[in-house]
Amino acid sequence: MMETRKEFLPLFKPVIDDEEIKEVTAILKSGWLTTGPKTREFEEKFAEYSDAKHGIGVINCTTALFMCLEAANMEKGSEVITTPLTWCSSATVIENAGMKTVFADVNKRTGCIDPKEIEKKITKKTRAIIPVHFAGQPCDMDPILELAEKHSLTVVEDAAHAIGASYKNRKIGGISRFTCFSFYANKNLTTGQGGMITVNDDEDNKILRMMRMYGLKEGAEDRYSEKTISHYLVEFPGYNFRLFDLLAAVGLPQLKKFDALNAKRKKIMDTYNKAFSGMEHVEVYDIEDYTTSHGLHLYSILADIDNLSITRDQFINELRSMNVGTGLHYDALHYHPFFKKKYGLKKGDFPNAEYLSDRTISLPFFPSMTEDDTLYVINAVEDIIKKFKK
Protein backbone atom coordinates (compact mmCIF):
# COMPACT_ATOMS: atom_id res chain seq x y z
CA MET A 1 0.00 0.00 0.00
CA MET A 2 1.12 3.52 -0.77
CA GLU A 3 2.04 5.97 1.96
CA THR A 4 -0.74 8.46 2.80
CA ARG A 5 0.11 12.05 1.98
CA LYS A 6 0.24 14.50 4.89
CA GLU A 7 -1.71 17.34 3.32
CA PHE A 8 -5.34 17.03 2.26
CA LEU A 9 -5.87 17.35 -1.51
CA PRO A 10 -9.19 19.18 -2.00
CA LEU A 11 -11.74 18.43 -4.69
CA PHE A 12 -11.32 21.93 -6.07
CA LYS A 13 -9.23 25.01 -5.40
CA PRO A 14 -9.82 28.33 -7.18
CA VAL A 15 -6.93 30.22 -8.76
CA ILE A 16 -6.98 33.73 -7.26
CA ASP A 17 -3.99 35.93 -8.11
CA ASP A 18 -2.81 39.49 -7.54
CA GLU A 19 -4.91 40.75 -10.44
CA GLU A 20 -8.20 39.79 -8.76
CA ILE A 21 -7.03 41.38 -5.51
CA LYS A 22 -5.99 44.53 -7.36
CA GLU A 23 -9.37 44.77 -9.15
CA VAL A 24 -11.37 44.28 -5.93
CA THR A 25 -9.23 46.83 -4.09
CA ALA A 26 -9.86 49.37 -6.85
CA ILE A 27 -13.61 48.83 -6.52
CA LEU A 28 -13.49 49.26 -2.74
CA LYS A 29 -11.58 52.51 -3.16
CA SER A 30 -13.93 53.76 -5.88
CA GLY A 31 -16.90 53.97 -3.54
CA TRP A 32 -19.15 52.24 -6.12
CA LEU A 33 -19.78 48.72 -4.81
CA THR A 34 -23.14 47.77 -6.32
CA THR A 35 -24.18 47.04 -9.92
CA GLY A 36 -22.41 49.51 -12.16
CA PRO A 37 -19.74 49.95 -14.84
CA LYS A 38 -17.63 46.95 -13.82
CA THR A 39 -20.66 44.66 -13.98
CA ARG A 40 -21.52 45.99 -17.43
CA GLU A 41 -17.97 45.39 -18.62
CA PHE A 42 -18.03 41.82 -17.31
CA GLU A 43 -21.42 41.20 -18.94
CA GLU A 44 -20.19 42.44 -22.31
CA LYS A 45 -16.95 40.48 -22.25
CA PHE A 46 -18.60 37.28 -21.04
CA ALA A 47 -21.28 37.54 -23.74
CA GLU A 48 -18.59 38.08 -26.36
CA TYR A 49 -16.64 35.06 -25.08
CA SER A 50 -19.81 32.93 -25.19
CA ASP A 51 -20.79 34.07 -28.72
CA ALA A 52 -23.98 35.65 -27.39
CA LYS A 53 -25.39 39.11 -28.03
CA HIS A 54 -26.21 39.96 -24.40
CA GLY A 55 -25.09 38.94 -20.91
CA ILE A 56 -27.19 39.69 -17.83
CA GLY A 57 -25.28 39.36 -14.55
CA VAL A 58 -27.26 37.89 -11.64
CA ILE A 59 -26.49 36.71 -8.13
CA ASN A 60 -26.38 32.97 -8.94
CA CYS A 61 -27.32 30.36 -11.54
CA THR A 62 -30.40 29.27 -9.59
CA THR A 63 -31.75 32.79 -9.88
CA ALA A 64 -30.87 32.81 -13.57
CA LEU A 65 -32.88 29.64 -14.26
CA PHE A 66 -35.86 30.96 -12.31
CA MET A 67 -35.81 34.28 -14.14
CA CYS A 68 -35.75 32.57 -17.54
CA LEU A 69 -38.78 30.45 -16.68
CA GLU A 70 -40.55 33.62 -15.57
CA ALA A 71 -39.49 35.51 -18.70
CA ALA A 72 -40.87 32.74 -20.91
CA ASN A 73 -44.31 33.69 -19.54
CA MET A 74 -45.64 30.16 -19.14
CA GLU A 75 -48.89 29.46 -17.35
CA LYS A 76 -48.72 28.07 -13.81
CA GLY A 77 -48.94 24.30 -13.70
CA SER A 78 -47.03 23.87 -16.95
CA GLU A 79 -44.66 20.92 -17.22
CA VAL A 80 -40.92 21.44 -17.57
CA ILE A 81 -38.66 18.54 -18.50
CA THR A 82 -35.19 18.21 -16.98
CA THR A 83 -32.69 15.58 -15.87
CA PRO A 84 -32.70 13.74 -12.53
CA LEU A 85 -28.89 13.71 -12.56
CA THR A 86 -28.12 17.28 -11.55
CA TRP A 87 -27.87 19.65 -8.60
CA CYS A 88 -31.27 20.16 -6.99
CA SER A 89 -31.75 23.75 -8.20
CA SER A 90 -32.24 22.62 -11.81
CA ALA A 91 -35.57 21.21 -10.62
CA THR A 92 -36.45 23.30 -7.56
CA VAL A 93 -36.62 26.42 -9.75
CA ILE A 94 -39.40 24.70 -11.69
CA GLU A 95 -41.33 24.13 -8.48
CA ASN A 96 -40.71 27.67 -7.22
CA ALA A 97 -41.96 29.06 -10.54
CA GLY A 98 -45.28 27.26 -9.93
CA MET A 99 -44.70 24.55 -12.53
CA LYS A 100 -44.37 20.77 -12.53
CA THR A 101 -41.06 18.92 -12.78
CA VAL A 102 -40.88 16.06 -15.27
CA PHE A 103 -37.70 14.01 -15.33
CA ALA A 104 -36.25 12.33 -18.43
CA ASP A 105 -33.48 9.77 -18.13
CA VAL A 106 -29.88 10.42 -19.15
CA ASN A 107 -27.37 8.99 -21.57
CA LYS A 108 -25.52 6.32 -19.58
CA ARG A 109 -22.19 7.17 -21.23
CA THR A 110 -22.21 10.94 -20.66
CA GLY A 111 -24.63 11.73 -17.83
CA CYS A 112 -26.45 14.27 -20.04
CA ILE A 113 -30.18 14.19 -20.62
CA ASP A 114 -31.18 11.89 -23.51
CA PRO A 115 -33.21 13.60 -26.29
CA LYS A 116 -35.07 10.32 -26.96
CA GLU A 117 -36.16 10.22 -23.31
CA ILE A 118 -37.23 13.87 -23.50
CA GLU A 119 -39.48 13.07 -26.45
CA LYS A 120 -41.22 10.32 -24.45
CA LYS A 121 -42.12 12.81 -21.70
CA ILE A 122 -43.62 15.59 -23.84
CA THR A 123 -47.35 16.14 -23.29
CA LYS A 124 -49.87 18.85 -24.10
CA LYS A 125 -48.85 20.55 -20.85
CA THR A 126 -45.11 20.64 -21.60
CA ARG A 127 -43.78 24.16 -22.08
CA ALA A 128 -40.01 24.01 -21.54
CA ILE A 129 -36.89 21.86 -21.40
CA ILE A 130 -33.93 22.45 -19.07
CA PRO A 131 -30.97 20.43 -20.39
CA VAL A 132 -27.98 20.31 -18.03
CA HIS A 133 -24.47 20.12 -19.48
CA PHE A 134 -23.15 17.51 -17.07
CA ALA A 135 -19.59 18.04 -15.74
CA GLY A 136 -18.81 20.23 -18.76
CA GLN A 137 -20.00 17.73 -21.41
CA PRO A 138 -22.47 19.54 -23.70
CA CYS A 139 -25.85 17.91 -24.18
CA ASP A 140 -26.81 16.85 -27.70
CA MET A 141 -28.48 20.16 -28.48
CA ASP A 142 -29.65 19.76 -32.10
CA PRO A 143 -32.28 17.07 -31.42
CA ILE A 144 -33.35 18.95 -28.26
CA LEU A 145 -33.84 22.15 -30.25
CA GLU A 146 -35.71 20.22 -32.96
CA LEU A 147 -38.11 18.85 -30.34
CA ALA A 148 -38.52 22.35 -28.91
CA GLU A 149 -39.36 23.80 -32.32
CA LYS A 150 -41.75 20.95 -33.16
CA HIS A 151 -43.69 21.32 -29.90
CA SER A 152 -43.27 25.11 -29.38
CA LEU A 153 -41.17 24.68 -26.22
CA THR A 154 -38.70 27.04 -24.57
CA VAL A 155 -35.16 25.75 -24.00
CA VAL A 156 -33.31 27.04 -20.92
CA GLU A 157 -29.80 25.61 -20.84
CA ASP A 158 -28.32 24.95 -17.41
CA ALA A 159 -24.67 25.63 -18.23
CA ALA A 160 -23.42 25.86 -14.64
CA HIS A 161 -20.71 23.34 -15.59
CA ALA A 162 -20.16 24.45 -19.16
CA ILE A 163 -18.32 27.78 -19.35
CA GLY A 164 -16.08 27.53 -22.40
CA ALA A 165 -17.73 24.38 -23.74
CA SER A 166 -18.66 24.10 -27.42
CA TYR A 167 -21.15 21.94 -29.29
CA LYS A 168 -20.39 21.35 -32.99
CA ASN A 169 -18.19 24.46 -33.08
CA ARG A 170 -20.90 26.55 -31.38
CA LYS A 171 -20.14 28.01 -27.97
CA ILE A 172 -22.51 27.11 -25.16
CA GLY A 173 -24.19 30.43 -24.47
CA GLY A 174 -25.18 31.41 -27.98
CA ILE A 175 -27.25 28.40 -29.04
CA SER A 176 -30.62 28.51 -27.23
CA ARG A 177 -33.00 31.29 -26.26
CA PHE A 178 -31.69 31.25 -22.67
CA THR A 179 -28.42 29.94 -21.23
CA CYS A 180 -27.58 30.13 -17.52
CA PHE A 181 -24.07 30.05 -16.02
CA SER A 182 -22.68 29.79 -12.49
CA PHE A 183 -19.67 31.56 -10.99
CA TYR A 184 -19.88 29.80 -7.63
CA ALA A 185 -16.65 29.22 -5.67
CA ASN A 186 -16.04 25.75 -7.14
CA LYS A 187 -16.55 26.74 -10.77
CA ASN A 188 -13.78 27.12 -13.37
CA LEU A 189 -14.53 30.82 -13.52
CA THR A 190 -15.49 32.08 -10.09
CA THR A 191 -16.65 35.31 -8.53
CA GLY A 192 -17.30 33.55 -5.21
CA GLN A 193 -21.03 33.85 -5.85
CA GLY A 194 -22.71 34.95 -9.05
CA GLY A 195 -24.24 33.93 -12.34
CA MET A 196 -24.97 35.06 -15.88
CA ILE A 197 -27.76 34.68 -18.41
CA THR A 198 -26.87 34.92 -22.08
CA VAL A 199 -29.47 35.73 -24.73
CA ASN A 200 -29.53 36.87 -28.34
CA ASP A 201 -32.94 38.53 -28.36
CA ASP A 202 -33.09 42.25 -27.50
CA GLU A 203 -36.51 42.00 -25.86
CA ASP A 204 -35.42 39.09 -23.64
CA ASN A 205 -32.40 41.15 -22.61
CA LYS A 206 -34.62 44.12 -21.75
CA ILE A 207 -37.10 42.06 -19.71
CA LEU A 208 -34.42 40.15 -17.78
CA ARG A 209 -32.53 43.32 -16.92
CA MET A 210 -35.70 44.85 -15.53
CA MET A 211 -36.67 41.64 -13.74
CA ARG A 212 -33.38 41.45 -11.82
CA MET A 213 -33.90 45.07 -10.65
CA TYR A 214 -37.42 45.22 -9.18
CA GLY A 215 -39.02 45.73 -12.61
CA LEU A 216 -37.39 49.13 -13.07
CA LYS A 217 -36.22 50.44 -16.42
CA GLU A 218 -33.10 51.98 -14.89
CA GLY A 219 -30.44 50.73 -12.52
CA ALA A 220 -28.78 52.48 -9.59
CA GLU A 221 -25.92 53.68 -11.78
CA ASP A 222 -28.35 55.52 -14.04
CA ARG A 223 -30.34 57.05 -11.19
CA TYR A 224 -27.41 58.32 -9.13
CA SER A 225 -25.00 59.41 -11.83
CA GLU A 226 -27.20 62.03 -13.47
CA LYS A 227 -27.03 65.72 -12.61
CA THR A 228 -30.81 65.97 -12.47
CA ILE A 229 -33.26 63.88 -10.46
CA SER A 230 -34.30 60.57 -12.01
CA HIS A 231 -37.58 59.00 -10.90
CA TYR A 232 -37.69 55.22 -10.54
CA LEU A 233 -40.84 53.66 -11.97
CA VAL A 234 -41.86 50.01 -11.63
CA GLU A 235 -43.04 48.52 -14.92
CA PHE A 236 -43.80 45.09 -13.39
CA PRO A 237 -43.01 43.40 -10.03
CA GLY A 238 -39.45 42.16 -10.33
CA TYR A 239 -36.72 41.02 -7.94
CA ASN A 240 -33.40 42.11 -6.48
CA PHE A 241 -31.25 39.50 -8.23
CA ARG A 242 -28.32 41.63 -9.45
CA LEU A 243 -24.68 40.80 -9.82
CA PHE A 244 -22.58 43.69 -8.47
CA ASP A 245 -19.25 45.33 -9.19
CA LEU A 246 -17.31 43.72 -6.32
CA LEU A 247 -18.03 40.30 -7.84
CA ALA A 248 -17.57 41.42 -11.44
CA ALA A 249 -14.13 42.72 -10.46
CA VAL A 250 -13.14 39.14 -9.65
CA GLY A 251 -14.81 37.77 -12.76
CA LEU A 252 -12.97 39.93 -15.29
CA PRO A 253 -9.42 38.68 -14.57
CA GLN A 254 -10.83 35.17 -14.19
CA LEU A 255 -12.26 35.42 -17.70
CA LYS A 256 -8.97 36.78 -19.05
CA LYS A 257 -7.01 33.71 -17.91
CA PHE A 258 -9.83 31.20 -18.35
CA ASP A 259 -8.54 29.47 -21.50
CA ALA A 260 -5.02 29.13 -20.09
CA LEU A 261 -6.35 27.56 -16.89
CA ASN A 262 -8.61 25.22 -18.83
CA ALA A 263 -5.60 24.05 -20.83
CA LYS A 264 -4.08 22.91 -17.52
CA ARG A 265 -7.31 21.13 -16.61
CA LYS A 266 -7.25 19.39 -19.98
CA LYS A 267 -3.77 17.97 -19.26
CA ILE A 268 -5.00 16.62 -15.92
CA MET A 269 -8.07 15.09 -17.58
CA ASP A 270 -5.89 13.44 -20.22
CA THR A 271 -3.67 11.95 -17.51
CA TYR A 272 -6.69 10.69 -15.60
CA ASN A 273 -8.31 9.25 -18.74
CA LYS A 274 -5.17 7.40 -19.76
CA ALA A 275 -4.85 5.81 -16.32
CA PHE A 276 -8.49 5.04 -15.56
CA SER A 277 -9.60 3.87 -19.01
CA GLY A 278 -7.29 0.89 -18.62
CA MET A 279 -7.86 0.30 -14.91
CA GLU A 280 -9.88 -2.69 -13.75
CA HIS A 281 -13.25 -2.00 -12.05
CA VAL A 282 -13.34 1.67 -13.06
CA GLU A 283 -15.41 3.35 -15.77
CA VAL A 284 -14.96 6.85 -17.15
CA TYR A 285 -17.51 9.13 -18.77
CA ASP A 286 -17.42 9.44 -22.56
CA ILE A 287 -16.82 12.65 -24.47
CA GLU A 288 -19.13 12.73 -27.49
CA ASP A 289 -17.90 13.38 -31.02
CA TYR A 290 -20.07 16.51 -31.26
CA THR A 291 -18.10 18.07 -28.40
CA THR A 292 -15.77 20.69 -29.85
CA SER A 293 -14.59 21.64 -26.37
CA HIS A 294 -15.45 20.22 -22.95
CA GLY A 295 -16.24 22.54 -20.04
CA LEU A 296 -13.79 20.58 -17.81
CA HIS A 297 -15.67 21.34 -14.60
CA LEU A 298 -15.70 17.89 -12.98
CA TYR A 299 -13.73 14.71 -13.34
CA SER A 300 -15.72 11.72 -12.13
CA ILE A 301 -15.16 7.98 -12.28
CA LEU A 302 -17.65 5.16 -11.82
CA ALA A 303 -16.70 2.50 -9.29
CA ASP A 304 -17.59 -1.05 -10.35
CA ILE A 305 -19.38 -1.75 -7.08
CA ASP A 306 -20.79 -5.03 -8.41
CA ASN A 307 -17.28 -6.49 -8.36
CA LEU A 308 -15.95 -4.76 -5.26
CA SER A 309 -16.59 -5.69 -1.63
CA ILE A 310 -17.33 -2.06 -0.68
CA THR A 311 -20.06 0.39 -1.60
CA ARG A 312 -19.46 3.64 -3.44
CA ASP A 313 -19.79 5.58 -0.18
CA GLN A 314 -17.21 3.33 1.48
CA PHE A 315 -14.94 3.89 -1.54
CA ILE A 316 -15.26 7.65 -0.96
CA ASN A 317 -14.44 7.22 2.73
CA GLU A 318 -11.34 5.23 1.82
CA LEU A 319 -10.16 8.04 -0.46
CA ARG A 320 -10.77 10.63 2.23
CA SER A 321 -8.82 8.56 4.75
CA MET A 322 -5.95 8.88 2.25
CA ASN A 323 -6.37 12.67 2.21
CA VAL A 324 -8.03 12.75 -1.21
CA GLY A 325 -10.99 15.11 -1.48
CA THR A 326 -14.05 13.80 -3.29
CA GLY A 327 -17.50 14.87 -4.44
CA LEU A 328 -20.77 13.08 -5.16
CA HIS A 329 -22.26 14.30 -8.45
CA TYR A 330 -25.07 13.49 -7.96
CA ASP A 331 -27.63 11.75 -5.79
CA ALA A 332 -30.34 11.39 -8.45
CA LEU A 333 -33.18 13.81 -7.72
CA HIS A 334 -35.90 11.15 -7.75
CA TYR A 335 -34.16 9.70 -4.66
CA HIS A 336 -34.88 12.93 -2.77
CA PRO A 337 -37.87 12.96 -0.39
CA PHE A 338 -39.60 15.97 -1.97
CA PHE A 339 -39.70 14.60 -5.52
CA LYS A 340 -40.44 11.04 -4.38
CA LYS A 341 -43.44 12.16 -2.37
CA LYS A 342 -44.87 14.75 -4.77
CA TYR A 343 -44.54 12.73 -7.97
CA GLY A 344 -44.63 9.16 -6.65
CA LEU A 345 -41.15 8.40 -7.99
CA LYS A 346 -39.21 5.29 -7.05
CA LYS A 347 -36.00 3.41 -7.73
CA GLY A 348 -36.17 1.88 -11.19
CA ASP A 349 -37.86 4.87 -12.84
CA PHE A 350 -34.64 6.23 -14.37
CA PRO A 351 -32.20 3.32 -14.65
CA ASN A 352 -29.36 5.17 -16.37
CA ALA A 353 -29.39 8.04 -13.89
CA GLU A 354 -29.49 5.51 -11.07
CA TYR A 355 -26.57 3.52 -12.46
CA LEU A 356 -24.44 6.66 -12.58
CA SER A 357 -25.70 8.09 -9.29
CA ASP A 358 -24.94 4.89 -7.39
CA ARG A 359 -21.38 4.62 -8.70
CA THR A 360 -20.05 8.13 -9.32
CA ILE A 361 -17.05 9.56 -7.47
CA SER A 362 -15.70 13.00 -8.36
CA LEU A 363 -11.95 13.37 -7.95
CA PRO A 364 -9.68 16.40 -7.34
CA PHE A 365 -9.56 18.45 -10.53
CA PHE A 366 -8.16 21.98 -10.58
CA PRO A 367 -5.44 23.87 -12.49
CA SER A 368 -2.86 24.16 -9.70
CA MET A 369 -2.69 20.39 -9.16
CA THR A 370 0.84 19.10 -9.68
CA GLU A 371 1.78 15.97 -11.58
CA ASP A 372 2.51 14.32 -8.22
CA ASP A 373 -1.00 15.27 -7.01
CA THR A 374 -2.59 13.68 -10.06
CA LEU A 375 -0.53 10.50 -9.80
CA TYR A 376 -1.31 10.26 -6.09
CA VAL A 377 -5.05 10.25 -6.82
CA ILE A 378 -4.63 7.60 -9.52
CA ASN A 379 -2.56 5.39 -7.24
CA ALA A 380 -5.01 5.84 -4.37
CA VAL A 381 -7.91 4.67 -6.53
CA GLU A 382 -5.89 1.70 -7.77
CA ASP A 383 -4.86 0.72 -4.23
CA ILE A 384 -8.49 0.72 -3.05
CA ILE A 385 -9.56 -1.43 -5.99
CA LYS A 386 -6.80 -3.95 -5.31
CA LYS A 387 -7.69 -4.04 -1.61
CA PHE A 388 -11.43 -4.57 -2.09
CA LYS A 389 -11.63 -6.54 -5.32
CA LYS A 390 -13.88 -9.58 -4.94
N, C-alpha and C positions, 0 to 999 in steps of 0.2 A: 504493500500500500504506500501511496505517496505521502510525503510529509505535509501536514496542514499549514497553509500560509498564516502568518501572524495577523496581517491586516485584512479586514473585511473588504471584499470586492463588491461594490454595490451593483444593482441592476442597471442603474443609469446615473450619470453625473454630467450636469450641464457644463459647457465651456463658456465661462465668463472671464473676459480679459479687461485690460485697462481701458479699452475703447468704450465698453459698456459703462464702466464706472465714470469715465470722463463725460459721456453723454448725459447720464443721470445727474451728475453734479451740476452740469450746465443748466439743466431744467430746474433743479432746486434753487439755483442762484437767480434764475430768470424771474421767479415769482409767478410764473404761469404753469400750474401743475395739472390742470384738468384738460379736457379735450380741446385741442387747439392746433397750431401749425405743425407740431411734430407728429401728431396723430395723422393729419392729412398727408404729410410726406410719406409716412409709413404705409398708409392705405394706397397711395399712388404707386409706390415702388413695389409693394406686394402684388397689387393687381397686374402691374407690368410683368413681374416675374412669373405670374400664374397664367399669362396670356388671357386676362380678363379685362373688360373695359372699366369696371368699377370695383373698389374694395371698400367695405364698410366695417370699421373696427368696432368690436363689441367686447364685453367683459369676459366671455368664455364661449366655447363651442356649443354648450348646452343652450345658452341663450340664443345663439345664432340659429340653431335648428328650430327652436320654438318660434322665433320671429319669422322664419321662412314659411312655416306652416300657417301662421297668422296672415302673412302677406299674400298667400295663395288664395285666401278668402273662401275656404271650404266650409260647408255647413257642419255644425256640430253633429257628432255621431258618425261622421264619415270614417271609412276604413283606410288605414295607412299600412302598407306592407313594408316590413324591415326584417333584418336577420336576428335570430336568437343568439348568435355568437358575436357579442359586442358588449361594450360598456353600457350600463343600465340607461344612461341618459338618451341613447338613440331611440329608446322606446318610451321612457317616462315623459319625454316632451310631447309625444302623441297623446298620452293620457292627460297631461296638463293643458293641452290645447282643446280638450273636450272631444277627442276622437278615439277610435278603437284601434288597438294594436293587432295586427295580423302578422304572424311570423311565417317566413318561407325558409326552407332548409338551405344549407350552404353546399358549395363544392368541397368535397372531402379532401381534395389535393391542395386547395388554396385557402380555405376558410372564408372565402367571399360568398355572398349570396348568389344562388344559382338562378339565372333568368328563367329556366324551365320550371323551377319551383315557384317563382313569382307568378308566372302565367297561370298555374293551377289555383292560385289564391285570389285571383281577380274576380270581383263580383260587381253587381250594379252599384254597390255602395263604395267601391274603392275610388279614392281620389288622389292618392299620392304613393310614391315609393321612396324609401330612404335606403339606398345602398350604402354599405360601409366598406371602405377600402381597408381591408384587414391587414394590420402590421406594416402597411405601406404598399401592399400588392393591390393594384387597381382592380376593381370589379370589371366584368365584361360589359362595358357600357353600351355598345351598339345595340345588342338585342334588348337591353333594358329600355333604351330610348325608343326603340321601335314599338315595344309594348306600350310605352307611355303615349306615343303619338296615336297608336291604334285605338286606345281606350280613353284618350283625353285626360291623362294623368299628369300630375306635377312630379318632377324628379328633384329631390333635395339630397345632394350628395353629402354624406358624412365623411369628410376628408381629414378628420382629426389625426390620422396616422399618415397622411399622404402628401405632405408638403414636398414639392419637388418631383412627385411621381408623374409619369406620362403614360397615356394609353394610346397606342398606335400613332405615336409622334404628336399627340395632343396633350398639352399640360392639363393635369387635374386642376380645375379652377375655371376653365374657360369652356367646358363641354356642355354642362346642363344649365337650366335656368337658375338654380341656386347651388352653391357649393360652400360648405362650412368647414372652417379650419380651427385648430386648437393651438394655443401657445402656452399650454400648461407647463409646469416646471420640468416634466419628464419628456417633453417633446423635443424634436431635433432643432427646432427654432423656438426658443422660449422667451417670454416676457415675464415669467413667473406665474402670471394669470393673464388670460386674454384670449381673444378669438377674432376671426375675420369671416365675413361673407363676401364672396365674389359673385358678381352678376354682369351680364352684358346689356341688359335692358335699362334704359334711362328711367323709366317709370318705376321699375322695381327698386332702383337705386334711391330715387326720391322718397318712396314710401318707407323703405327700411331706415333711411337716415332720420326721417321724422319719427318713426316708431321707437328707435333707440333713445330718443330725446323728448319723451312726454307727448309726442304728436305735434311738436313745434316745427315751424318752417326754418327757424334759425337756431344756431347753437350759441353757447356762452361767448365764444370768441367774437361772433358777429355782434352780439348785444352790447358787450362791454368795450369793444375797440372803436366804436364810432364816436364822433364828436357830439352828435345829437342823440337824444333819447330814442331808444328802439323798444317798441312795445312787443311783448311776447304773446302770441295768440295760438291757442290750441286748436288744431284742425281736426284731430280725433284723439281719443284716449290712448296714449302710448306708454312707454316705460322709461326707466332710467337704466339703460343697458350699455352705456358708452365705454369704449376703450379711452384711455387718457394719456397725456403726454409723457408722464413718468414711465409708463409701460412701453409706449412707442419708442422712447429713447433707448430702451434695451433691445427692442425688436430690430431697429435699423442696422446696427452693427452685426447683429445675429444674421440678418438677411444677407449682408455683404459677404460674410464668410461661409454662408450655408453650403455652397457647392463644394468648397474645399474640405469642409468637415464631413460632408456626405461621402466624399472620395475615400476618407479614412474609414468610415463605416463600411463601405463596400469592400475594402481589403479584409476587414474583420469577418464580414459575412462570407467572403470567398474562402477564408481559412476554415471557418466553421463548417461550411458546406463540404469542403474536401474531406474533412475529418469525419463528420457525422454521416455523410451519404454512404460511407463504406463501413460504418460501425454496426455491429450486431445489436439488435433489439432497440434501435433508434430509427425514427422516421423524421424527415425534414419536409417542410412545406415546399410545394412547387412554385416556380415563377413562370407564368404563362407567356407564350410566344408574343402575345399582343402587348406585353409590357415593355415599353421603350425605356423607362427608368422606374425603379422601385423606390418607394418612399423611405425604406431602410429605418423604420421606426422601432420595430421589435425583431428579435431573433428568438424563435421558439422551436423546440424539438418536441417530438411525440415519443413518450416512453412506451415500449412494448410491454404493458403491464400484464398481458396474457401469458407472457413467458418469463416474467420476473416474480420473485417471491415477496415483493413489496408493492404497495399501492403508489399511485402518482404522488399523493401527499407525503408519503413516507420518503419517496425519492427526493422531493423538495427539501424535507427536513435533513436528509443526509447531506445534500449540497450545502445547506446553511450551516451544518455542523463543521463543514470544511471551509467556512468563511466565503462561500459563493452566494451572492445575492440572487434571488429568483423572483419571478412574477407568475401570476396565474391569469392567462388571457385566453378564454374567460370561463367562468361558471355560466353555462348556457342560461339565458334569461327565463326559459320555461321551467327551470329548476327553482326559480325564486318564488317565495310564498305569494307575493301579490299577483303575478301572472298566472300561477297555478290555480289560485282560488277564483280569480275573476273570469278566466277563460277556460277553466276545466282542463288544463294542460297536464300531461303526464310523460314520464319517461317512455321513449319509444315513438313519440310524435315527430321528432326531428333527428333521425339516426345519425346523419353525418355530423351535425353540430354536437351531438352527444359523444360521438367517437372522439372528436377533437377536444372537446371540453374535458373529458375524463382522462386525457393523456397528456395534455399540453403543459410544457414547462418553458417559461421565458428565461433566457440566460443573459448575463451581463453583456451590454452592447452599447458602447459609447466611444466617441472619437479619441479620447485620451487614454484608452486601454493600450497597454504595451503588448508586444508579442508574447512576453512571458505570462501576462495576464490571460491572454487568449488560450495559450497552451495549457495553462493551469486549469481553466474551465473544462477544456476537452479531456484532459487526463482525469479530472474529478468525475466527470460523467462516465468515462470508461471504467474507472475503478469501481464505481457503484454497480454498474452492470455486471462486471465480473464477480463481485461479491454476492449479488442477489439473483444471479441467473439460475433458473430452475434446472 
